[in-house]
Amino acid sequence: MGMPCQVNSIVRLKRSQGYPDRLTLHEQHRVAKSGYRIFPLDVPLQLVDDDWIAHADVVIRSLTWENQTTTLTLEVVRLYESPFALK
């Protein structure tokens, strides 16, 4: 029996998943996504909102799988001067 999982290279979050109300450089946030997901650790990834607008680069500092949920601790490492659409 296999473990279902997704491989992600962009951190796309809804407010309900923990998308920060305000992004501040070097601040850490704890967020949760349903299902088991694989993300690269310790490298910058784009942080996008539910509308696929990129606002910042984040680095995932920790990742935990538990009860069909992936919990991430991420750190904002770059804020974009002008957010932009990825789609």
C-alpha angles and dihedrals in degrees: 000000000000132000113242112227142155128225112222131185096176125057105226114180139178121210088253089058093054105274102171119251088218129021118218126180114259093007117135125222132189114219136171132213126187118251130018114302135180118216131174110256128219095012128100115265128182116257111215132178128230090278092056093252112148114222106164149349117256134187119217108229097180139010126194130185116205136144096356090308133110113212119196134191106204134181124211106234101167134021118206115234089217120021113228138198119254094192 
